[in-house]
Amino acid sequence: MYASANAPRIRMQDPDGTRFKACIRYEPYFYVLTSEASAVKEVKGALERKFEKELSRCDEVQLDDLTMSNHLSGLKRLCVKLSFRNQNDMLSVRKQLLPIASRNKVRSRPLRTHTHKRC
C-alpha cells in the first residue's frame, strides 16, 4: 500500500471478545464530462498519459445527467471517472483541469444574437 493512501485503520472487537484490525481503502475521485460521447475514449487516453503518476484508476462510466430537462427518463451519459491515491493528487489534477473546463464551458455556450425584423 502507498504511504500517503487514504485508508483508515480500524480496530474492532467481535462479540466473543477477539480483536482484529481492518484497513478500509478510500480513493478520492471526480468525473470529467465531455461535450460528445464519441470523445470519451480520446479524453480518457489523454488524461491517463498526462496524469499517470497521480492517477490510481481511470474508468469510463455511465451516469444520469441531472442537467438534462428529461433526466427522469433514464438516459445515461458516458463520462470519465478519475480515481486518485490521495486527496493531494486529486486536488493538484483538479487545479490543472478547472481552467480548461471553464474555457470549454464558455466556448460551448451559444452566442446570443438578436435579429431585428424590418417592416
Residue pairs with C-beta under 8 A, 6 or more apart in sequence:
1 7
1 23
1 25
2 85
2 86
4 85
4 86
4 88
5 25
5 85
5 86
6 25
6 26
6 27
6 28
6 85
6 86
6 87
7 23
7 24
7 25
7 26
8 23
8 24
8 26
9 21
9 22
9 23
10 21
10 22
10 23
10 24
11 19
11 20
11 21
12 19
12 20
12 21
12 22
13 19
13 20
14 20
27 56
27 57
27 83
27 84
27 85
28 83
28 84
28 86
28 87
28 90
29 81
29 82
29 83
29 84
29 90
30 81
30 82
30 90
30 94
31 61
31 63
31 79
31 80
31 81
31 82
32 43
32 47
32 79
32 80
32 81
32 82
32 97
32 101
33 77
33 79
34 40
34 43
34 78
34 79
34 80
35 104
35 108
37 77
37 78
40 60
40 78
40 79
40 80
41 60
43 80
44 58
44 60
44 80
47 55
47 58
47 80
47 82
48 55
48 58
51 82
51 93
54 84
54 85
54 89
54 90
54 92
54 93
55 82
55 83
55 84
55 89
55 93
56 83
56 84
56 85
57 81
57 82
57 83
58 80
58 81
58 82
58 83
59 80
59 81
59 83
60 78
60 79
60 80
60 81
61 78
61 79
61 80
61 81
62 76
62 77
62 78
63 76
63 77
63 79
64 71
64 74
64 75
64 76
64 77
65 71
65 75
65 76
65 77
68 75
68 77
82 90
82 93
84 90
84 93
